[in-house]
Amino acid sequence: LLLSRYDGDKNKSVVEIIDIKNNKIIHTYKPDIDKINSISKIDRKIANLERDHDLSRYRIIHPLLLKSGDLVFNSIYTPMIKIDKCSNLIWIIDKIFHHTNEIDGDGNIWSPGTKYPSRFEKLEKNFKDDVIFKISPDGKVLLERSIIEILINNKLEKLIGNYSGD
């Protein structure tokens, strides 16, 4: 079992590999979130990592365990991170990601994200322009496609509403 949880004793998010048959923790990932945040160049007006996602507030969501033992993860509106078995940083993608990460048959990672600011002028100023990312195993962005753009390209503009921020 791959379990992402907040460890209240350590005041931080951890990911554990658990042998549920024997009720044993096999391995624990403990990334240095504050160090990772300090490397990020994301505009803090868009995502204030030190305030909203420091070590005690960061929540690892939907971690993706790779065959190598490396782990890919993010929180809500944070960069995507890949660490090795010893929790050492391998790469960081300095874009805004949220929710689940999935892997395809070629080893690429697919993940939702948000583009700030939106390139669509007629939408609200704070509109969250959700995108889909395709990331190579070595951390290169292979595709970044706006959901709005996908709707427009498929003549589905009528589905675009001027919702409150999202």
C-alpha positions as CSV (number, residue, x, y, z in Angstrom):
1,L,0.0,0.0,0.0
2,L,1.3,3.5,-0.9
3,L,0.0,5.8,1.8
4,S,0.3,9.6,1.7
5,R,-0.5,11.0,5.1
6,Y,0.2,13.9,7.4
7,D,2.3,12.7,10.4
8,G,1.0,14.7,13.4
9,D,4.0,13.7,15.5
10,K,6.5,15.0,12.9
11,N,4.3,17.9,11.7
12,K,4.8,17.0,8.1
13,S,3.5,15.1,5.2
14,V,5.1,11.7,4.5
15,V,4.6,8.8,2.1
16,E,4.9,5.3,3.3
17,I,5.0,1.9,1.6
18,I,3.2,-0.5,3.8
19,D,3.1,-4.3,3.8
20,I,-0.5,-4.6,4.8
21,K,-0.3,-8.4,5.2
22,N,2.3,-8.0,8.0
23,N,1.3,-4.5,9.1
24,K,4.8,-3.2,8.6
25,I,6.1,0.1,7.1
26,I,8.6,-1.0,4.5
27,H,9.8,2.5,3.5
28,T,9.1,6.2,4.3
29,Y,9.7,9.1,2.0
30,K,10.4,12.4,3.8
31,P,11.1,15.1,1.2
32,D,12.7,18.4,2.4
33,I,9.8,20.6,1.4
34,D,11.3,23.9,2.7
35,K,14.5,23.3,0.6
36,I,12.4,22.4,-2.5
37,N,10.3,25.6,-2.0
38,S,13.4,27.7,-1.7
39,I,14.6,26.4,-5.2
40,S,11.2,27.2,-6.8
41,K,11.1,30.4,-8.9
42,I,7.3,30.5,-9.0
43,D,6.0,34.1,-8.4
44,R,4.9,34.2,-4.8
45,K,1.9,36.4,-5.7
46,I,0.6,33.4,-7.6
47,A,1.6,30.7,-5.1
48,N,3.1,31.7,-1.8
49,L,5.0,28.4,-1.1
50,E,6.6,29.5,2.1
51,R,3.3,30.7,3.6
52,D,0.9,28.2,2.3
53,H,3.0,25.1,1.6
54,D,5.8,25.1,4.1
55,L,7.0,21.9,5.8
56,S,4.1,21.9,8.3
57,R,1.4,22.7,5.8
58,Y,2.4,20.9,2.7
59,R,0.1,18.0,1.8
60,I,1.5,15.4,-0.6
61,I,-1.4,14.3,-2.7
62,H,-1.7,11.4,-5.3
63,P,2.0,10.4,-5.2
64,L,3.2,8.3,-8.1
65,L,5.6,5.5,-7.2
66,L,7.8,4.6,-10.1
67,K,9.5,1.2,-10.8
68,S,12.8,2.7,-9.8
69,G,11.5,3.5,-6.3
70,D,11.4,7.2,-7.2
71,L,8.4,9.2,-6.2
72,V,6.6,12.0,-8.2
73,F,4.1,14.2,-6.3
74,N,2.8,17.7,-5.8
75,S,0.3,19.4,-3.5
76,I,-2.6,21.6,-4.5
77,Y,-1.2,24.5,-6.6
78,T,2.5,23.7,-6.2
79,P,5.3,22.6,-8.5
80,M,5.7,18.9,-9.4
81,I,8.5,17.1,-7.7
82,K,10.5,13.9,-8.2
83,I,12.6,12.4,-5.4
84,D,14.6,9.3,-5.2
85,K,14.3,6.4,-2.6
86,C,16.3,8.5,-0.1
87,S,14.0,11.5,-0.6
88,N,16.7,13.4,-2.5
89,L,15.4,15.9,-5.1
90,I,15.8,14.7,-8.7
91,W,13.9,17.4,-10.4
92,I,11.3,20.1,-9.9
93,I,8.9,21.5,-12.6
94,D,8.2,25.1,-11.7
95,K,4.6,25.2,-12.8
96,I,1.3,25.0,-10.9
97,F,0.0,21.5,-10.6
98,H,-2.9,20.1,-8.7
99,H,-4.6,16.7,-8.0
100,T,-3.7,13.4,-9.5
101,N,-0.6,12.2,-11.4
102,E,-0.9,9.3,-13.8
103,I,1.7,7.4,-15.9
104,D,1.2,6.2,-19.5
105,G,2.6,3.3,-21.4
106,D,5.7,5.2,-22.4
107,G,6.5,6.3,-18.8
108,N,5.3,9.8,-19.3
109,I,3.4,11.5,-16.5
110,W,0.0,13.2,-17.1
111,S,-1.2,15.8,-14.6
112,P,-3.6,18.7,-14.3
113,G,-2.3,22.1,-13.6
114,T,-3.2,25.8,-13.8
115,K,-1.8,28.5,-16.0
116,Y,-1.4,32.0,-14.6
117,P,-2.3,34.4,-16.0
118,S,-4.8,33.0,-18.5
119,R,-4.1,34.1,-22.1
120,F,-7.9,34.4,-22.6
121,E,-8.6,38.1,-22.1
122,K,-12.4,37.9,-21.9
123,L,-12.4,35.8,-18.8
124,E,-12.2,37.1,-15.2
125,K,-8.8,38.4,-14.2
126,N,-8.4,35.7,-11.6
127,F,-9.8,32.9,-13.8
128,K,-7.9,29.6,-13.2
129,D,-7.1,28.4,-16.7
130,D,-6.7,24.7,-16.1
131,V,-4.3,22.8,-18.3
132,I,-3.2,19.2,-18.9
133,F,0.5,18.5,-18.8
134,K,2.5,15.6,-20.3
135,I,5.8,15.3,-18.5
136,S,8.7,13.1,-19.6
137,P,10.3,10.7,-17.1
138,D,13.3,13.1,-16.9
139,G,11.1,16.1,-16.0
140,K,10.7,17.9,-19.3
141,V,7.3,19.4,-20.2
142,L,6.3,17.7,-23.4
143,L,2.8,19.1,-23.6
144,E,0.9,21.9,-21.9
145,R,-2.6,22.3,-23.2
146,S,-5.3,24.6,-21.9
147,I,-8.7,23.0,-21.3
148,I,-10.3,26.2,-22.7
149,E,-8.1,25.9,-25.8
150,I,-9.2,22.3,-26.2
151,L,-12.8,23.3,-26.1
152,I,-12.3,26.1,-28.6
153,N,-10.3,23.9,-31.0
154,N,-13.2,21.4,-30.9
155,K,-15.9,24.0,-31.5
156,L,-17.2,23.7,-27.9
157,E,-16.9,27.3,-26.9
158,K,-20.5,27.2,-25.6
159,L,-19.3,25.1,-22.7
160,I,-17.0,28.0,-21.5
161,G,-18.7,30.0,-18.8
162,N,-17.5,33.0,-16.9
163,Y,-17.5,31.3,-13.6
164,S,-16.2,32.8,-10.4
165,G,-12.5,32.2,-10.6
166,D,-12.6,28.5,-11.8
